[in-house]
């Protein structure tokens, strides 16, 4: 094992850990804003309770995301100095915009939102949470634009004397078709995750009230205040998930076509597609021989891969064998094929787990149709709770596909991963930092889960007391910590 291997492990582990919080932050900011808007428009007390309740969970997740995100940027200078030296002039521009514009926007207004109860007019306070949501999504765009540049470098030139990439057109970087397509796909997936978070929490509270509450038996009606609040948030979460699911399908189709154009090796690896052909089949299950570079077993759907890649059922899709030969001729000797097993199964797990969550949303909206209807079958509540870890896993597998599919490049066609690592960092140094990060992140995970479990179990009434009348104004509390 070399320092490069552990450096890749460390970056992968910290990125995956950080990305547990990112989609929840992106999606929950909008959901909380929608809930507060519903309270602002209707004055219904349950919407105030829901805003405070899910707002509290959003803040816990936001804080953890900020802490874990800082580590990501430090690693560029610690373990990946050669990468930073090459891309710094280009990569730094969108990251600086993210910090100076988007992050300060969301940080400023999240403070005003937290401490603005009772102090700001209702409309101004509502505007604060919407600005938080906008800032959060702007942050996501700038970061994803930087990542997209690694997969399709544009708006730059390489200085022949220093060997560094120099930014020549920031607009080309920000308007990169990989950037906006990746943003749409990633944010849609984030909305699915956040929607299913709301679904899971609501399903848990309804299940506890319905099946373990004072009324006792399966199928009985929970207390009216809990019924109204969590049935409402359940439907909000289901609706967010289903709408975002449609956007994920659309953006995922566009991502496949961009991969065929700019990253054909990644698309081929995601399909275990070895040889170039027209009318290529979509693989549903394959057992491959990576040494002989073919699939002894491959269950396929005819012509679907060609349609995904080109928009035509008879379109040509390049295979890994032909691409490897072409890359060797153009870039020189080397293995330009990513880990096919990881990329292939990451693609399928991303799709399968994501569709499971969207399917639960569609079924849930059907089962909750009508004014005061709730699913009467216990399995739906368990499925609703299980959909959240499925969505989180789908997000993770999506990023594994994106990053592993780009290998062996950090910047596609320009900089190899093997040439990106810091030359002065030893195996022992990386091993020590990886061990420390693992221990600290493990502790943070316990804290995060503990806080979320504590406030979910306590419910919304510890933030906003239940009312016997319509004295909403007096019930608006300050956040307590």
C-alpha positions in Angstrom: 0.0 0.0 0.0 1.2 3.5 -0.9 0.4 7.0 0.5 -1.7 7.5 -2.7 -4.0 4.6 -1.7 -4.7 5.8 1.8 -5.0 9.4 0.6 -7.8 8.3 -1.8 -9.4 6.3 1.1 -9.3 9.3 3.4 -10.8 11.6 0.8 -13.5 9.1 -0.1 -14.4 8.4 3.5 -14.6 12.1 4.5 -16.5 13.0 1.4 -19.1 10.2 1.9 -19.5 11.2 5.5 -19.9 14.8 4.6 -22.5 14.0 2.0 -24.7 12.3 4.5 -25.6 15.9 5.7 -25.4 17.9 2.5 -28.6 16.6 0.8 -30.6 16.9 4.0 -29.4 20.5 4.4 -30.2 21.4 0.8 -33.7 19.9 0.9 -34.7 20.6 4.4 -34.0 24.3 4.0 -36.7 24.5 1.3 -39.1 22.2 3.2 -38.9 24.3 6.3 -39.4 27.4 4.2 -42.5 25.9 2.7 -43.9 24.9 6.1 -43.3 28.4 7.5 -45.0 29.8 4.3 -48.0 27.6 5.0 -48.2 28.9 8.6 -47.8 32.5 7.3 -50.6 32.1 4.8 -53.1 30.0 6.9 -52.2 30.8 10.5 -52.7 27.1 11.4 -50.9 26.2 14.6 -49.8 22.8 13.4 -47.7 24.5 10.6 -46.0 26.6 13.2 -45.2 23.5 15.2 -44.0 21.7 12.1 -41.8 24.7 11.1 -40.1 24.8 14.6 -39.8 21.0 14.8 -38.2 20.4 11.4 -36.3 23.7 11.7 -34.6 22.4 14.8 -33.6 19.2 13.0 -32.4 21.2 10.0 -30.2 23.3 12.3 -28.6 20.3 13.8 -27.8 18.9 10.4 -26.6 22.2 9.1 -24.1 22.6 11.9 -22.7 19.1 11.3 -22.5 19.7 7.6 -20.4 22.8 8.1 -18.0 21.1 10.5 -17.4 18.1 8.2 -17.2 20.3 5.1 -14.2 22.3 6.4 -12.1 19.1 6.4 -12.7 18.6 2.7 -11.0 21.8 1.7 -8.0 21.2 4.1 -7.3 17.9 2.3 -6.5 19.7 -1.0 -3.5 21.2 0.6 -2.6 18.3 2.9 -2.8 15.2 0.7 -3.3 16.6 -2.8 -0.9 19.5 -3.2 0.0 18.6 -6.8 -3.7 18.6 -7.7 -4.1 22.0 -5.9 -1.0 23.4 -7.7 -2.5 22.4 -11.1 -6.1 23.4 -10.6 -5.9 26.2 -8.0 -6.4 29.1 -10.3 -9.5 27.6 -11.8 -10.9 25.6 -8.9 -10.4 28.4 -6.4 -12.7 30.8 -8.3 -16.1 29.0 -7.8 -15.1 27.9 -4.2 -14.3 31.6 -3.4 -17.7 32.6 -4.8 -19.3 29.9 -2.7 -17.7 31.2 0.5 -18.0 34.9 -0.1 -21.5 35.0 -1.6 -23.5 31.9 -0.9 -22.2 30.7 2.5 -22.2 34.2 4.0 -25.8 34.7 2.7 -27.1 31.5 4.3 -25.0 32.0 7.5 -26.2 35.6 8.0 -29.9 34.9 7.4 -29.9 31.6 9.3 -28.8 33.6 12.4 -31.6 36.2 11.8 -34.1 33.3 11.4 -33.0 31.6 14.6 -33.1 34.7 16.8 -35.7 36.6 14.8 -38.8 35.0 16.4 -40.7 37.8 18.2 -38.2 40.3 17.0 -38.8 40.5 13.2 -42.1 41.1 11.4 -43.5 37.8 10.2 -43.0 38.6 6.5 -39.3 39.6 7.1 -38.8 36.5 9.2 -40.2 34.3 6.5 -38.0 36.0 4.0 -35.0 35.0 6.1 -35.6 31.3 5.8 -36.2 31.6 2.1 -32.8 33.4 1.7 -31.2 30.6 3.7 -32.7 28.1 1.3 -31.5 30.2 -1.7 -28.0 30.6 -0.2 -27.8 26.8 0.5 -28.6 26.0 -3.1 -26.2 28.6 -4.5 -23.5 27.0 -2.4 -24.3 23.7 -4.0 -24.1 25.2 -7.5 -20.7 26.8 -7.0 -19.3 23.6 -5.5 -20.8 21.4 -8.2 -19.5 23.7 -10.9 -16.0 23.2 -9.6 -16.5 19.4 -9.5 -18.1 19.4 -13.0 -15.0 21.2 -14.3 -12.9 18.2 -13.3 -15.1 16.0 -15.5 -15.3 18.5 -18.4 -12.5 21.1 -18.2 -13.5 24.4 -19.9 -12.6 28.1 -19.7 -8.9 27.6 -19.0 -5.5 27.2 -20.6 -2.3 25.5 -19.4 0.7 27.7 -18.8 3.5 26.0 -20.7 6.2 27.4 -18.3 4.5 26.5 -15.0 2.3 23.6 -16.1 -0.6 25.1 -14.2 -4.2 25.5 -15.5 -5.1 29.2 -15.6 -8.7 30.5 -15.7 -9.6 32.4 -18.9 -13.4 32.4 -18.7 -15.2 32.1 -15.4 -18.6 32.1 -17.2 -17.6 29.1 -19.2 -16.9 27.3 -15.9 -20.2 28.4 -14.3 -22.3 27.7 -17.4 -20.6 24.3 -18.2 -23.4 21.9 -19.2 -21.9 19.4 -16.9 -22.3 21.9 -14.0 -26.0 22.7 -14.4 -26.9 19.2 -15.3 -25.0 17.8 -12.3 -26.6 20.5 -10.1 -30.2 19.6 -11.2 -29.5 15.9 -10.7 -27.8 16.3 -7.3 -30.3 18.8 -5.9 -33.2 16.7 -7.1 -31.7 13.8 -5.2 -31.2 16.0 -2.2 -34.9 16.9 -2.3 -35.8 13.2 -2.4 -33.6 12.6 0.6 -35.0 15.5 2.6 -38.5 14.6 1.6 -38.0 11.0 2.8 -36.5 12.4 6.0 -39.7 14.2 6.7 -41.6 11.1 5.7 -39.6 8.9 8.0 -39.9 11.2 11.0 -43.7 11.6 10.3 -44.2 7.9 9.8 -42.4 7.2 13.0 -44.4 9.6 15.1 -47.7 8.5 13.5 -46.8 4.8 14.0 -45.9 5.4 17.6 -49.1 7.3 18.3 -51.3 4.9 16.3 -49.8 1.6 17.5 -48.1 2.4 20.8 -50.0 5.4 22.1 -52.7 5.7 24.7 -55.3 4.3 22.4 -53.3 1.1 21.9 -54.5 -1.0 19.1 -53.5 -1.1 15.4 -55.7 1.0 13.2 -57.0 3.3 15.8 -56.8 7.1 15.4 -54.0 9.0 17.0 -54.6 12.2 19.1 -56.1 14.9 16.9 -53.2 17.4 17.2 -50.6 14.7 16.2 -52.9 13.5 13.4 -53.2 16.9 11.9 -49.5 17.8 12.3 -47.7 14.7 11.2 -50.3 13.7 8.6 -49.7 17.1 7.0 -45.9 16.8 7.2 -46.1 13.3 5.9 -48.0 14.5 2.8 -45.5 17.4 2.3 -42.6 15.0 2.4 -44.3 12.5 0.0 -45.1 15.3 -2.4 -41.5 16.7 -2.3 -40.2 13.2 -2.9 -42.4 12.4 -5.9 -41.8 15.8 -7.7 -38.1 15.5 -7.1 -38.2 11.9 -8.4 -39.5 13.1 -11.7 -36.6 15.7 -11.9 -34.1 13.0 -11.0 -35.2 10.9 -13.9 -35.0 13.8 -16.4 -31.6 15.0 -15.2 -30.3 11.5 -14.9 -31.1 10.9 -18.6 -29.3 14.1 -19.5 -26.3 13.0 -17.3 -26.0 9.7 -19.2 -25.9 11.6 -22.5 -23.2 14.0 -21.2 -21.2 11.0 -20.0 -21.4 9.4 -23.4 -20.0 12.7 -24.9 -17.4 13.7 -22.4 -16.7 10.6 -20.2 -17.5 7.6 -22.4 -15.2 5.3 -20.4 -17.3 6.0 -17.2 -20.6 5.2 -19.1 -19.1 2.0 -20.5 -17.8 0.9 -17.1 -21.2 1.7 -15.5 -22.7 -0.8 -18.0 -19.8 -3.3 -18.1 -19.9 -2.5 -21.8 -16.7 -3.9 -23.3 -17.1 -3.5 -27.1 -18.3 -0.7 -29.3 -21.6 -1.4 -30.9 -24.8 0.1 -32.3 -28.1 -0.7 -30.7 -26.3 -1.4 -27.4 -28.3 -3.3 -24.7 -28.8 -2.1 -21.1 -27.3 -4.5 -18.6 -29.5 -5.5 -15.7 -27.2 -8.1 -14.2 -23.7 -9.1 -15.3 -20.8 -11.2 -14.1 -17.7 -9.9 -15.8 -14.2 -11.2 -16.4 -12.0 -8.1 -16.1 -8.8 -9.9 -17.2 -10.4 -11.3 -20.4 -12.5 -8.1 -20.6 -15.9 -9.6 -21.4 -19.0 -10.7 -19.5 -19.6 -14.5 -19.3 -23.1 -13.7 -17.9 -25.1 -10.6 -18.9 -28.8 -10.2 -18.7 -29.8 -7.2 -20.8 -32.7 -5.1 -22.2 -32.2 -4.6 -25.9 -31.2 -1.2 -27.3 -31.9 0.7 -24.1 -28.3 1.7 -23.5 -28.1 3.3 -26.9 -31.2 5.3 -26.2 -29.8 6.5 -22.9 -26.5 7.5 -24.4 -27.6 9.0 -27.7 -31.4 9.4 -27.7 -31.6 6.8 -30.5 -32.2 3.0 -30.1 -29.6 2.3 -32.8 -27.0 4.8 -31.6 -23.4 3.8 -31.3 -22.0 3.4 -27.8 -18.2 3.1 -27.3 -16.9 0.0 -25.4 -14.1 -0.1 -22.8 -11.8 -2.2 -25.0 -11.9 0.3 -27.9 -11.6 3.3 -25.5 -8.6 1.8 -23.7 -6.8 1.3 -27.1 -7.7 4.9 -28.2 -6.6 6.4 -24.8 -3.3 4.5 -24.9 -2.6 5.9 -28.3 -3.5 9.4 -27.3 -2.3 9.7 -23.7 0.4 7.0 -23.6 0.7 3.6 -21.9 -1.5 3.0 -18.9 -4.7 1.5 -17.6 -7.6 4.0 -18.3 -10.4 1.7 -17.2 -12.0 2.4 -13.8 -12.9 -0.2 -11.3 -15.7 -1.8 -13.3 -17.2 -3.8 -10.4 -17.6 -0.7 -8.2 -18.9 1.6 -11.0 -21.3 -1.0 -12.4 -22.9 -1.8 -9.0 -22.9 1.7 -7.8 -25.0 2.7 -10.8 -27.5 0.0 -10.1 -27.7 0.6 -6.4 -28.2 4.3 -7.0 -31.1 3.7 -9.3 -32.7 0.8 -7.3 -32.5 2.5 -3.9 -33.7 5.8 -5.4 -36.6 4.3 -7.1 -37.6 2.5 -3.9 -37.9 5.8 -2.1 -39.9 7.4 -5.0 -42.1 4.4 -5.1 -42.9 4.7 -1.4 -43.8 8.3 -2.0 -46.2 7.5 -4.8 -47.8 4.7 -2.8 -48.0 6.9 0.3 -49.8 9.7 -1.5 -52.3 7.2 -2.8 -52.8 5.7 0.7 -53.3 9.1 2.3 -55.7 10.5 -0.3 -58.8 12.1 1.3 -59.2 14.6 4.1 -58.2 12.6 7.1 -57.0 9.3 5.8 -53.9 7.5 7.1 -52.4 4.1 6.0 -53.8 1.4 8.3 -51.2 -1.2 7.5 -48.2 -1.3 9.8 -45.8 -2.2 6.9 -46.2 1.2 5.3 -44.8 3.0 8.4 -41.8 0.7 8.4 -41.3 1.2 4.7 -41.5 5.0 5.2 -38.8 4.8 7.8 -36.7 2.4 5.7 -36.9 4.8 2.7 -34.6 7.3 4.4 -31.5 5.2 4.7 -32.2 3.9 1.2 -32.2 7.5 -0.1 -29.0 8.3 1.8 -27.3 5.2 0.4 -28.5 6.1 -3.1 -26.9 9.5 -2.8 -23.6 8.0 -1.7 -23.6 5.4 -4.5 -24.3 8.2 -6.9 -21.1 10.0 -5.8 -19.1 6.8 -5.8 -20.2 6.4 -9.4 -19.2 10.0 -10.3 -15.8 9.9 -8.6 -14.7 6.3 -9.3 -16.0 6.5 -12.8 -13.6 9.4 -13.6 -10.6 7.4 -12.6 -7.7 7.3 -13.3 -8.1 11.0 -13.7 -8.7 13.8 -11.2 -9.1 16.3 -14.1 -10.3 14.3 -17.1 -7.7 14.1 -19.8 -5.4 16.5 -18.0 -4.2 15.2 -14.6 -4.0 11.7 -13.4 -4.8 10.8 -9.8 -1.4 9.2 -9.3 0.2 12.6 -10.2 -2.1 14.6 -7.9 -1.0 13.4 -4.5 1.4 15.4 -2.3 4.9 14.1 -2.9 6.1 14.9 0.7 3.3 13.0 2.6 4.3 9.6 3.8 2.1 6.5 4.3 2.4 6.8 8.1 1.3 10.5 8.0 -1.9 9.7 6.0 -2.6 6.6 8.2 -2.4 8.7 11.3 -4.7 11.4 10.0 -7.1 8.8 8.6 -7.3 7.2 12.1 -7.9 10.5 13.8 -10.6 11.5 11.3 -12.3 8.1 11.7 -12.4 8.5 15.5 -13.6 12.1 15.4 -16.2 11.4 12.7 -17.4 8.4 14.7 -17.9 10.6 17.7 -19.7 13.3 15.6 -22.0 10.6 14.2 -23.0 9.5 17.7 -23.6 13.2 18.6 -25.7 13.8 15.5 -27.8 10.7 15.8 -28.3 11.3 19.5 -29.5 14.9 19.0 -31.8 14.0 16.2 -33.3 11.1 18.2 -33.7 13.3 21.3 -35.7 16.0 19.5 -37.7 13.6 17.3 -38.7 11.7 20.4 -39.6 14.9 22.2 -41.8 16.1 19.3 -42.9 19.6 18.5 -44.7 20.4 21.7 -41.4 21.1 23.6 -40.8 23.9 21.1 -44.3 25.2 20.6 -46.8 24.2 23.3 -50.1 22.7 22.3 -53.0 25.2 22.3 -56.6 24.8 23.3 -57.4 28.0 21.4 -56.1 30.2 18.7 -53.6 32.2 20.7 -50.9 31.6 18.1 -49.0 34.8 18.7 -48.3 34.1 22.3 -47.1 30.6 21.5 -44.3 31.6 19.1 -41.2 30.7 21.1 -37.5 31.4 21.0 -35.3 28.5 20.0 -33.9 26.8 23.1 -30.7 24.9 23.2 
